[in-house]
Amino acid sequence: MNARSAVISGKKGGPRTTHNDNSHPGIKIALRQWVAKKFQSPIVLDVYGGYGMMHESVWKVLAKEYRTSEGEAINWLNSQERLNANVFDVDPYSSPYEAMEIIGMKAANERIGIVCTDGCLRRQAHMRGHLTKFLEQKCGWDSNDKGLMAAIYYQYPSFLRFVLQKIMPEWKASSLAIKYGIGFGRQSTVYFACLMEKIQ
C-alpha cells in the first residue's frame, strides 16, 4: 500500500497503518537523521505516518521512543493536552502547517525538532493555484496575487521562515534544512527540517 492508496482506502493514521512512501526516500531519510542527531534521546511523534519506510530506516534505529497519532491527525492533536515528544515527523499529503500550529501550542519541551513534507506552499505557488485558507488568513496573503505566488516559488526559504513565525509565534527557528523534490513536476514539493526553540 502506498500513501496514495492509503488515503483512497481510508486506512490512514494510527499504528495499524503501513505506508510505503517511496518519494525521494534519500532526502526524507537524510533530514530525519539530521534532526534525530540533534537530540540525545529522540522521542518521536509521527503525526501522519505509521510503521513504514521512515520508521524502519530511521526511527526504529535512532528514536528512544516512537509513537503515532491515531485516526484523523488534526483531531487527534487537538485532543491531546500536551505533546511530550521532542521530535515531530509531519508528512501529510498536502499542508503540514495546520498540524505544526497545534504542535507549537502543545509541545511540552523548550526545544523541538520538526521534519516535514510540504506539498502545499511551493506547489500551489508553482501551479498558480490557491493556498489553503489557513495560510491565507495566518499570513495575510491573497492567492490571486500572481507576483506573490511567483515570489513564494523562487524565494521559498524566506517565505517558509515567515510562515513559521506566523503559525508558531512563541518559537524561533534556530536551524533550518531545506531540500527540493527532483524531477519534472516534483521540484515544487519541498522537504524541510527545523530546530525550534521556545522564546523566553
LINGIRA-V242323 format. One record per helix or strand. SS is the DSSP state (2 for helix, 1 for strand). FROM is the first residue (numbers start at 1). TO is the last residue. If there is no record, write none. Layout:
SS:FROM:TO
SS:FROM:TO
//
This chain:
2:3:9
2:25:36
1:43:46
2:53:62
1:65:68
2:73:79
1:83:83
1:87:90
2:97:106
1:107:107
1:111:118
2:121:127
2:133:139
2:146:154
2:156:167
1:171:180
1:190:198
//
